[in-house]
Amino acid sequence: MKRLYRSKTNKIIAGVCGGIAEYSNIDPTIVRLLWLLFSLIWGTGLVAYIIAWIIIPEEP
């Protein structure tokens, strides 16, 4: 069973985007750019990132 974790190896701030990219099998740069785009358009990206940082566990 596949689980979502924050990445330890592919992280810039907390590993949230890297973990989502590993879970989805896509390039982490694409996830980071999409997260930035959503942050600029709707303005809730920073809050969502902090919530994801708290909720998503780190890789064992």
PDB file of N, CA, C and O in Angstrom:
ATOM      1  N   MET A   1       0.842  -1.180   0.000  1.00  0.00           N
ATOM      2  CA  MET A   1       0.000   0.000   0.000  1.00  0.00           C
ATOM      3  C   MET A   1       0.888   1.246   0.000  1.00  0.00           C
ATOM      4  O   MET A   1       1.841   1.351   0.772  1.00  0.00           O
ATOM      5  N   LYS A   2       0.557   2.167  -0.868  1.00  0.00           N
ATOM      6  CA  LYS A   2       1.327   3.396  -1.020  1.00  0.00           C
ATOM      7  C   LYS A   2       0.827   4.445  -0.025  1.00  0.00           C
ATOM      8  O   LYS A   2      -0.376   4.671   0.100  1.00  0.00           O
ATOM      9  N   ARG A   3       1.781   5.090   0.691  1.00  0.00           N
ATOM     10  CA  ARG A   3       1.413   6.124   1.659  1.00  0.00           C
ATOM     11  C   ARG A   3       2.114   7.421   1.307  1.00  0.00           C
ATOM     12  O   ARG A   3       3.192   7.414   0.713  1.00  0.00           O
ATOM     13  N   LEU A   4       1.505   8.521   1.671  1.00  0.00           N
ATOM     14  CA  LEU A   4       2.063   9.838   1.428  1.00  0.00           C
ATOM     15  C   LEU A   4       2.914  10.246   2.619  1.00  0.00           C
ATOM     16  O   LEU A   4       2.438  10.280   3.754  1.00  0.00           O
ATOM     17  N   TYR A   5       4.182  10.555   2.348  1.00  0.00           N
ATOM     18  CA  TYR A   5       5.109  11.022   3.369  1.00  0.00           C
ATOM     19  C   TYR A   5       5.803  12.280   2.877  1.00  0.00           C
ATOM     20  O   TYR A   5       5.908  12.517   1.674  1.00  0.00           O
ATOM     21  N   ARG A   6       6.281  13.090   3.830  1.00  0.00           N
ATOM     22  CA  ARG A   6       7.166  14.197   3.466  1.00  0.00           C
ATOM     23  C   ARG A   6       8.521  13.601   3.137  1.00  0.00           C
ATOM     24  O   ARG A   6       8.994  12.706   3.838  1.00  0.00           O
ATOM     25  N   SER A   7       9.140  14.083   2.092  1.00  0.00           N
ATOM     26  CA  SER A   7      10.403  13.530   1.628  1.00  0.00           C
ATOM     27  C   SER A   7      11.566  14.015   2.490  1.00  0.00           C
ATOM     28  O   SER A   7      11.628  15.187   2.859  1.00  0.00           O
ATOM     29  N   LYS A   8      12.479  13.112   2.805  1.00  0.00           N
ATOM     30  CA  LYS A   8      13.712  13.487   3.502  1.00  0.00           C
ATOM     31  C   LYS A   8      14.809  13.848   2.513  1.00  0.00           C
ATOM     32  O   LYS A   8      15.662  14.686   2.805  1.00  0.00           O
ATOM     33  N   THR A   9      14.788  13.221   1.352  1.00  0.00           N
ATOM     34  CA  THR A   9      15.868  13.411   0.385  1.00  0.00           C
ATOM     35  C   THR A   9      15.566  14.492  -0.644  1.00  0.00           C
ATOM     36  O   THR A   9      16.492  15.114  -1.165  1.00  0.00           O
ATOM     37  N   ASN A  10      14.316  14.725  -0.943  1.00  0.00           N
ATOM     38  CA  ASN A  10      13.941  15.648  -2.001  1.00  0.00           C
ATOM     39  C   ASN A  10      13.165  16.816  -1.416  1.00  0.00           C
ATOM     40  O   ASN A  10      11.995  17.024  -1.737  1.00  0.00           O
ATOM     41  N   LYS A  11      13.830  17.579  -0.550  1.00  0.00           N
ATOM     42  CA  LYS A  11      13.116  18.672   0.090  1.00  0.00           C
ATOM     43  C   LYS A  11      13.888  19.973  -0.011  1.00  0.00           C
ATOM     44  O   LYS A  11      15.116  19.993  -0.095  1.00  0.00           O
ATOM     45  N   ILE A  12      13.130  21.056   0.000  1.00  0.00           N
ATOM     46  CA  ILE A  12      13.724  22.388   0.036  1.00  0.00           C
ATOM     47  C   ILE A  12      13.394  23.040   1.379  1.00  0.00           C
ATOM     48  O   ILE A  12      14.287  23.545   2.060  1.00  0.00           O
ATOM     49  N   ILE A  13      12.128  23.030   1.758  1.00  0.00           N
ATOM     50  CA  ILE A  13      11.739  23.597   3.056  1.00  0.00           C
ATOM     51  C   ILE A  13      11.363  22.472   4.016  1.00  0.00           C
ATOM     52  O   ILE A  13      12.068  22.233   4.996  1.00  0.00           O
ATOM     53  N   ALA A  14      10.271  21.789   3.745  1.00  0.00           N
ATOM     54  CA  ALA A  14       9.810  20.742   4.663  1.00  0.00           C
ATOM     55  C   ALA A  14       9.625  19.392   3.988  1.00  0.00           C
ATOM     56  O   ALA A  14       9.349  18.403   4.668  1.00  0.00           O
ATOM     57  N   GLY A  15       9.768  19.325   2.680  1.00  0.00           N
ATOM     58  CA  GLY A  15       9.617  18.064   1.970  1.00  0.00           C
ATOM     59  C   GLY A  15       8.208  17.735   1.544  1.00  0.00           C
ATOM     60  O   GLY A  15       7.945  16.621   1.090  1.00  0.00           O
ATOM     61  N   VAL A  16       7.285  18.686   1.681  1.00  0.00           N
ATOM     62  CA  VAL A  16       5.894  18.436   1.316  1.00  0.00           C
ATOM     63  C   VAL A  16       5.763  18.228  -0.190  1.00  0.00           C
ATOM     64  O   VAL A  16       5.184  17.233  -0.625  1.00  0.00           O
ATOM     65  N   CYS A  17       6.285  19.143  -0.982  1.00  0.00           N
ATOM     66  CA  CYS A  17       6.182  19.019  -2.445  1.00  0.00           C
ATOM     67  C   CYS A  17       6.958  17.806  -2.948  1.00  0.00           C
ATOM     68  O   CYS A  17       6.508  17.122  -3.866  1.00  0.00           O
ATOM     69  N   GLY A  18       8.113  17.535  -2.357  1.00  0.00           N
ATOM     70  CA  GLY A  18       8.885  16.354  -2.737  1.00  0.00           C
ATOM     71  C   GLY A  18       8.143  15.072  -2.428  1.00  0.00           C
ATOM     72  O   GLY A  18       8.185  14.123  -3.211  1.00  0.00           O
ATOM     73  N   GLY A  19       7.463  15.035  -1.294  1.00  0.00           N
ATOM     74  CA  GLY A  19       6.675  13.861  -0.930  1.00  0.00           C
ATOM     75  C   GLY A  19       5.486  13.657  -1.848  1.00  0.00           C
ATOM     76  O   GLY A  19       5.173  12.529  -2.230  1.00  0.00           O
ATOM     77  N   ILE A  20       4.824  14.748  -2.201  1.00  0.00           N
ATOM     78  CA  ILE A  20       3.695  14.651  -3.126  1.00  0.00           C
ATOM     79  C   ILE A  20       4.188  14.177  -4.495  1.00  0.00           C
ATOM     80  O   ILE A  20       3.525  13.372  -5.149  1.00  0.00           O
ATOM     81  N   ALA A  21       5.337  14.669  -4.924  1.00  0.00           N
ATOM     82  CA  ALA A  21       5.892  14.262  -6.211  1.00  0.00           C
ATOM     83  C   ALA A  21       6.275  12.783  -6.204  1.00  0.00           C
ATOM     84  O   ALA A  21       6.014  12.077  -7.178  1.00  0.00           O
ATOM     85  N   GLU A  22       6.883  12.311  -5.132  1.00  0.00           N
ATOM     86  CA  GLU A  22       7.238  10.893  -5.041  1.00  0.00           C
ATOM     87  C   GLU A  22       5.984  10.021  -5.024  1.00  0.00           C
ATOM     88  O   GLU A  22       5.964   8.953  -5.635  1.00  0.00           O
ATOM     89  N   TYR A  23       4.955  10.462  -4.337  1.00  0.00           N
ATOM     90  CA  TYR A  23       3.702   9.715  -4.271  1.00  0.00           C
ATOM     91  C   TYR A  23       3.036   9.647  -5.646  1.00  0.00           C
ATOM     92  O   TYR A  23       2.455   8.625  -6.011  1.00  0.00           O
ATOM     93  N   SER A  24       3.124  10.747  -6.409  1.00  0.00           N
ATOM     94  CA  SER A  24       2.474  10.831  -7.713  1.00  0.00           C
ATOM     95  C   SER A  24       3.372  10.391  -8.863  1.00  0.00           C
ATOM     96  O   SER A  24       2.917  10.322 -10.005  1.00  0.00           O
ATOM     97  N   ASN A  25       4.630  10.094  -8.586  1.00  0.00           N
ATOM     98  CA  ASN A  25       5.612   9.701  -9.604  1.00  0.00           C
ATOM     99  C   ASN A  25       5.785  10.768 -10.682  1.00  0.00           C
ATOM    100  O   ASN A  25       5.801  10.460 -11.874  1.00  0.00           O
ATOM    101  N   ILE A  26       5.915  12.034 -10.249  1.00  0.00           N
ATOM    102  CA  ILE A  26       6.198  13.129 -11.173  1.00  0.00           C
ATOM    103  C   ILE A  26       7.392  13.920 -10.649  1.00  0.00           C
ATOM    104  O   ILE A  26       7.852  13.701  -9.529  1.00  0.00           O
ATOM    105  N   ASP A  27       7.878  14.830 -11.462  1.00  0.00           N
ATOM    106  CA  ASP A  27       9.033  15.641 -11.098  1.00  0.00           C
ATOM    107  C   ASP A  27       8.658  16.627  -9.982  1.00  0.00           C
ATOM    108  O   ASP A  27       7.631  17.297 -10.079  1.00  0.00           O
ATOM    109  N   PRO A  28       9.471  16.722  -8.934  1.00  0.00           N
ATOM    110  CA  PRO A  28       9.154  17.640  -7.836  1.00  0.00           C
ATOM    111  C   PRO A  28       9.110  19.109  -8.263  1.00  0.00           C
ATOM    112  O   PRO A  28       8.397  19.907  -7.654  1.00  0.00           O
ATOM    113  N   THR A  29       9.854  19.466  -9.287  1.00  0.00           N
ATOM    114  CA  THR A  29       9.837  20.848  -9.755  1.00  0.00           C
ATOM    115  C   THR A  29       8.450  21.227 -10.274  1.00  0.00           C
ATOM    116  O   THR A  29       8.005  22.359 -10.083  1.00  0.00           O
ATOM    117  N   ILE A  30       7.781  20.308 -10.913  1.00  0.00           N
ATOM    118  CA  ILE A  30       6.422  20.564 -11.410  1.00  0.00           C
ATOM    119  C   ILE A  30       5.474  20.799 -10.239  1.00  0.00           C
ATOM    120  O   ILE A  30       4.647  21.710 -10.282  1.00  0.00           O
ATOM    121  N   VAL A  31       5.590  19.981  -9.197  1.00  0.00           N
ATOM    122  CA  VAL A  31       4.729  20.154  -8.018  1.00  0.00           C
ATOM    123  C   VAL A  31       5.000  21.498  -7.363  1.00  0.00           C
ATOM    124  O   VAL A  31       4.066  22.192  -6.961  1.00  0.00           O
ATOM    125  N   ARG A  32       6.271  21.871  -7.253  1.00  0.00           N
ATOM    126  CA  ARG A  32       6.613  23.158  -6.634  1.00  0.00           C
ATOM    127  C   ARG A  32       6.079  24.326  -7.457  1.00  0.00           C
ATOM    128  O   ARG A  32       5.573  25.300  -6.898  1.00  0.00           O
ATOM    129  N   LEU A  33       6.188  24.236  -8.776  1.00  0.00           N
ATOM    130  CA  LEU A  33       5.670  25.308  -9.626  1.00  0.00           C
ATOM    131  C   LEU A  33       4.152  25.404  -9.549  1.00  0.00           C
ATOM    132  O   LEU A  33       3.601  26.505  -9.517  1.00  0.00           O
ATOM    133  N   LEU A  34       3.474  24.265  -9.518  1.00  0.00           N
ATOM    134  CA  LEU A  34       2.015  24.279  -9.374  1.00  0.00           C
ATOM    135  C   LEU A  34       1.604  24.864  -8.027  1.00  0.00           C
ATOM    136  O   LEU A  34       0.646  25.633  -7.944  1.00  0.00           O
ATOM    137  N   TRP A  35       2.331  24.499  -6.976  1.00  0.00           N
ATOM    138  CA  TRP A  35       2.025  25.031  -5.643  1.00  0.00           C
ATOM    139  C   TRP A  35       2.215  26.547  -5.633  1.00  0.00           C
ATOM    140  O   TRP A  35       1.407  27.270  -5.051  1.00  0.00           O
ATOM    141  N   LEU A  36       3.271  27.027  -6.269  1.00  0.00           N
ATOM    142  CA  LEU A  36       3.506  28.466  -6.365  1.00  0.00           C
ATOM    143  C   LEU A  36       2.404  29.150  -7.159  1.00  0.00           C
ATOM    144  O   LEU A  36       1.924  30.216  -6.773  1.00  0.00           O
ATOM    145  N   LEU A  37       2.006  28.542  -8.259  1.00  0.00           N
ATOM    146  CA  LEU A  37       0.938  29.103  -9.088  1.00  0.00           C
ATOM    147  C   LEU A  37      -0.366  29.218  -8.300  1.00  0.00           C
ATOM    148  O   LEU A  37      -1.025  30.257  -8.336  1.00  0.00           O
ATOM    149  N   PHE A  38      -0.736  28.159  -7.593  1.00  0.00           N
ATOM    150  CA  PHE A  38      -1.958  28.207  -6.784  1.00  0.00           C
ATOM    151  C   PHE A  38      -1.842  29.227  -5.663  1.00  0.00           C
ATOM    152  O   PHE A  38      -2.829  29.866  -5.300  1.00  0.00           O
ATOM    153  N   SER A  39      -0.650  29.382  -5.117  1.00  0.00           N
ATOM    154  CA  SER A  39      -0.446  30.374  -4.062  1.00  0.00           C
ATOM    155  C   SER A  39      -0.662  31.784  -4.588  1.00  0.00           C
ATOM    156  O   SER A  39      -1.270  32.621  -3.920  1.00  0.00           O
ATOM    157  N   LEU A  40      -0.162  32.039  -5.786  1.00  0.00           N
ATOM    158  CA  LEU A  40      -0.296  33.380  -6.350  1.00  0.00           C
ATOM    159  C   LEU A  40      -1.714  33.670  -6.821  1.00  0.00           C
ATOM    160  O   LEU A  40      -2.180  34.805  -6.716  1.00  0.00           O
ATOM    161  N   ILE A  41      -2.405  32.662  -7.337  1.00  0.00           N
ATOM    162  CA  ILE A  41      -3.754  32.883  -7.858  1.00  0.00           C
ATOM    163  C   ILE A  41      -4.780  32.996  -6.730  1.00  0.00           C
ATOM    164  O   ILE A  41      -5.546  33.958  -6.680  1.00  0.00           O
ATOM    165  N   TRP A  42      -4.795  32.026  -5.834  1.00  0.00           N
ATOM    166  CA  TRP A  42      -5.814  32.016  -4.783  1.00  0.00           C
ATOM    167  C   TRP A  42      -5.312  32.526  -3.438  1.00  0.00           C
ATOM    168  O   TRP A  42      -6.122  32.865  -2.575  1.00  0.00           O
ATOM    169  N   GLY A  43      -4.021  32.589  -3.239  1.00  0.00           N
ATOM    170  CA  GLY A  43      -3.468  33.169  -2.028  1.00  0.00           C
ATOM    171  C   GLY A  43      -3.516  32.288  -0.792  1.00  0.00           C
ATOM    172  O   GLY A  43      -3.197  32.753   0.303  1.00  0.00           O
ATOM    173  N   THR A  44      -3.906  31.036  -0.937  1.00  0.00           N
ATOM    174  CA  THR A  44      -3.987  30.159   0.231  1.00  0.00           C
ATOM    175  C   THR A  44      -2.893  29.106   0.243  1.00  0.00           C
ATOM    176  O   THR A  44      -2.912  28.206   1.082  1.00  0.00           O
ATOM    177  N   GLY A  45      -1.950  29.202  -0.664  1.00  0.00           N
ATOM    178  CA  GLY A  45      -0.905  28.189  -0.782  1.00  0.00           C
ATOM    179  C   GLY A  45      -0.010  28.094   0.437  1.00  0.00           C
ATOM    180  O   GLY A  45       0.361  26.993   0.845  1.00  0.00           O
ATOM    181  N   LEU A  46       0.346  29.231   1.029  1.00  0.00           N
ATOM    182  CA  LEU A  46       1.211  29.216   2.202  1.00  0.00           C
ATOM    183  C   LEU A  46       0.517  28.553   3.384  1.00  0.00           C
ATOM    184  O   LEU A  46       1.127  27.754   4.094  1.00  0.00           O
ATOM    185  N   VAL A  47      -0.733  28.872   3.594  1.00  0.00           N
ATOM    186  CA  VAL A  47      -1.501  28.257   4.684  1.00  0.00           C
ATOM    187  C   VAL A  47      -1.661  26.759   4.437  1.00  0.00           C
ATOM    188  O   VAL A  47      -1.514  25.954   5.357  1.00  0.00           O
ATOM    189  N   ALA A  48      -1.963  26.388   3.193  1.00  0.00           N
ATOM    190  CA  ALA A  48      -2.103  24.970   2.847  1.00  0.00           C
ATOM    191  C   ALA A  48      -0.788  24.222   3.035  1.00  0.00           C
ATOM    192  O   ALA A  48      -0.784  23.075   3.482  1.00  0.00           O
ATOM    193  N   TYR A  49       0.326  24.865   2.696  1.00  0.00           N
ATOM    194  CA  TYR A  49       1.637  24.235   2.862  1.00  0.00           C
ATOM    195  C   TYR A  49       1.930  23.978   4.342  1.00  0.00           C
ATOM    196  O   TYR A  49       2.416  22.906   4.703  1.00  0.00           O
ATOM    197  N   ILE A  50       1.641  24.941   5.178  1.00  0.00           N
ATOM    198  CA  ILE A  50       1.878  24.786   6.616  1.00  0.00           C
ATOM    199  C   ILE A  50       0.991  23.683   7.187  1.00  0.00           C
ATOM    200  O   ILE A  50       1.445  22.887   8.009  1.00  0.00           O
ATOM    201  N   ILE A  51      -0.257  23.630   6.762  1.00  0.00           N
ATOM    202  CA  ILE A  51      -1.159  22.567   7.219  1.00  0.00           C
ATOM    203  C   ILE A  51      -0.650  21.207   6.752  1.00  0.00           C
ATOM    204  O   ILE A  51      -0.656  20.244   7.518  1.00  0.00           O
ATOM    205  N   ALA A  52      -0.209  21.126   5.490  1.00  0.00           N
ATOM    206  CA  ALA A  52       0.337  19.861   4.973  1.00  0.00           C
ATOM    207  C   ALA A  52       1.599  19.478   5.726  1.00  0.00           C
ATOM    208  O   ALA A  52       1.831  18.295   5.974  1.00  0.00           O
ATOM    209  N   TRP A  53       2.413  20.449   6.092  1.00  0.00           N
ATOM    210  CA  TRP A  53       3.636  20.208   6.850  1.00  0.00           C
ATOM    211  C   TRP A  53       3.305  19.565   8.200  1.00  0.00           C
ATOM    212  O   TRP A  53       4.026  18.683   8.668  1.00  0.00           O
ATOM    213  N   ILE A  54       2.230  20.004   8.807  1.00  0.00           N
ATOM    214  CA  ILE A  54       1.824  19.477  10.113  1.00  0.00           C
ATOM    215  C   ILE A  54       1.172  18.093   9.974  1.00  0.00           C
ATOM    216  O   ILE A  54       1.429  17.201  10.782  1.00  0.00           O
ATOM    217  N   ILE A  55       0.332  17.921   8.950  1.00  0.00           N
ATOM    218  CA  ILE A  55      -0.467  16.701   8.819  1.00  0.00           C
ATOM    219  C   ILE A  55       0.316  15.521   8.229  1.00  0.00           C
ATOM    220  O   ILE A  55       0.196  14.399   8.723  1.00  0.00           O
ATOM    221  N   ILE A  56       1.109  15.755   7.190  1.00  0.00           N
ATOM    222  CA  ILE A  56       1.805  14.677   6.494  1.00  0.00           C
ATOM    223  C   ILE A  56       3.021  14.236   7.305  1.00  0.00           C
ATOM    224  O   ILE A  56       3.882  15.062   7.608  1.00  0.00           O
ATOM    225  N   PRO A  57       3.114  12.959   7.664  1.00  0.00           N
ATOM    226  CA  PRO A  57       4.271  12.503   8.455  1.00  0.00           C
ATOM    227  C   PRO A  57       5.529  12.430   7.596  1.00  0.00           C
ATOM    228  O   PRO A  57       5.461  12.303   6.373  1.00  0.00           O
ATOM    229  N   GLU A  58       6.685  12.514   8.268  1.00  0.00           N
ATOM    230  CA  GLU A  58       7.968  12.406   7.580  1.00  0.00           C
ATOM    231  C   GLU A  58       8.276  10.944   7.282  1.00  0.00           C
ATOM    232  O   GLU A  58       7.832  10.045   7.996  1.00  0.00           O
ATOM    233  N   GLU A  59       9.042  10.721   6.218  1.00  0.00           N
ATOM    234  CA  GLU A  59       9.432   9.360   5.845  1.00  0.00           C
ATOM    235  C   GLU A  59      10.103   8.652   7.012  1.00  0.00           C
ATOM    236  O   GLU A  59      10.901   9.248   7.734  1.00  0.00           O
ATOM    237  N   PRO A  60       9.775   7.375   7.191  1.00  0.00           N
ATOM    238  CA  PRO A  60      10.460   6.647   8.268  1.00  0.00           C
ATOM    239  C   PRO A  60      11.891   6.313   7.876  1.00  0.00           C
ATOM    240  O   PRO A  60      12.619   5.702   8.658  1.00  0.00           O
TER     241      PRO A  60
END
